[in-house]
Amino acid sequence: MTTQTKDTLAEALAATGYVADDGLAMALLLTEMLNRPLLLEGEAGVGKTEVAKALAKLDNTDLIRLQCYEGLDRSDAIYEWNYQRQLLAIKARDGAGGDAETVEEAVFSEKYLLERPLLAAIRQDKPPVLLIDEVDRADEEFEAFLLELLSDFQVSIPELGTIEATSIPRVILTSNGTRELSDALRRRCLYHYVDYPDTSREARILLSRVERLDTALALQIAELMGKLRKEDLTKVPGVAETIDWAAALVGLGTKNLHEQRETVFDTLVCVLKTREDQARITPEVTDRLLGKVA
């Protein structure tokens, strides 16, 4: 990427379909300038994962994704050995002579190494975008060996030694804030909090993602969604839900939310994802919220 200012970077991202605010655009610019990972924190559904996808499009490079979860370990994240092929190779060598050390060197070689996302990301000829998604779901132990990669971009494999990076990936980490991350990990990264978009930016997002949506309706949907998020909901809808809702309204021929209030209420199944929330947002509540929309 050769972008020089946050404004030109924001414009380039918009061309890929991602509408970034000034703070995020600056954070992304600085990650490139300083060659540092970027930690994006925020509620689920605000578009953190989409940032990495947009960067990969912008750089015309691969996106390598590591989805984190409780119990994630080195074999899932970095590498493991192809034990079945190793056993077959050992059996094939039985009776063929050769000492144990020779057999061990043969089966613990690159041929039998299975790359997982972290190792694959540093062995690409062209630097990829490495997305470490929902890092807060992984254990603290995982953070410890993740730091080795983020500090030196190298991986230690006892049987092979240290594997240094062929290229340095652009690293994006996301967190939904389900647990506090270590100070060491936070210090290693630049940081940006991704909040729900304001009305104007959400309308721009809708216009970039939903075909046949006009500006007036996009603004109405974004404004109503902003007011809906302020209600006492169990699961606050994210941007992805807004996009689905807008597509549904357009598909049903909606031109103005005030003129098709029944359709607005009926299509809330796109954004309200729990029984409690659907019971809470009644037709009366929907009308009250619509009354505050221009």
C-alpha positions, 0 to 999 in steps of 0.5 A: 500500500502506498497511501500517504494520508488518512484521507486517501486511505479512507477513500481507498477503503471506501472503494473496497466497500468499507467506510472507515471513520477518521480515527480508524483510518489514522490507526491503519495508516500508523500500523503501516508506517510503524509496522505494528499490529493493530488491536481493534476492540468493540462490541460484536457486529461493529465491523472489526473483522471487515477491516482486515478483509478490506485491507486484504482487498486494498493490498491485493493480498491473501487474508489469513484468519485465525479464529480464536476460541477457549483452549486454542493451542500451538498445534491449532494456531502455529503448526503440528506434525502430520502424524499419520504420514509420519507413522506410514513413513516409519512403517515403510522404513521398517526392515530397510535398515537405518538407525533411529536418529536417521529415521527421526530426522527424516520424519521430522522434516518440512515434508511432514509439517502442517502449517497453521495460520500463524506459521503460514502468515510469515512464510508467504512470499507476498505479505498477507493480512493476518487476522487474529479474530476474537483474541479475547476468547483464547486463553492467557497461555495462547497470548504468551506464544502469540507474543513471540510471533508479534515481537520477532515474527519468528516461530520456534519448532523444537524439531526444526529450530527457529523459523524466521519470517519470509515476509512481515504480515499486516496484523489485525487483532480483534477483541469483543472485550469478554476478558481483559487482555494482558498488558504485554499484548496491548503494549505490542499493538496500536489500539483503536476502539470501534464503536457503532457508526453514527447515522451518517456513516452507517447510511454510507455503509448501507449505500455501499453494500445494498443495491437499489437503496436511495440516500433518503431511505438509507438515512432513515434506516440508519437513524432508526437503527441508532435509536433502536440500539439505545433501547434496553436490548439483550443483543444490540444489533450490529452493522451486518444486521442493518445491512440485512434489514436495509436489503429486506426493506428494499426487496419489499419495495419500501420507499419511506419508513413512515409510509410502511410502518407495518413492513418496518415492524414485520422486518425487525426479525432481521435485527432482533435476534432474541425472543426477549428483544422481539417481545420488547420492541412492540408495534407501539415501541416501533411507532414511538421510535419512528416518530423520532426519525426524519 
